Amino acid sequence: MFNIEWIKNSVKNGKDYFSRHADQERQNDNLTLNEVKEALLNGRILEQYPDTGRGESCLVVGFTNDGKPIHIVCGERQEKIFIITVYIPLPPKFKNPYERG
């Protein structure tokens, strides 16, 4: 199980990295690296996912300093936060940043 304080401390200490997929999805949604980190730093864990063969992960919901909602799925690799994917939660999949559609 992930702890949001560990995630925030990892980001603050530069112990984070993006998968190729996460970086591509970030660019597809016109998000900067800084916006993703802002969302992680003020976010909260929305869902925890058990090990599905690639390790445990969790879904963090956070907002940029400008109020843009971002979902970040992350795991842990080599004692760093590993960003698996990033996206802006939109209908019809999501009613709002906290509820699925």
Buried (B, 14 or more C-beta within 10 A) or exposed (E): EBEBEEBBEBBEEEBBBBBEEBBEBBEEBEBEEEBBBBBBBBBEBBEEBEEEEEEEBBBBBBBBEEEBBBBBBBBBEEEBBBBBBBBBBEEEEBEEBEEEE
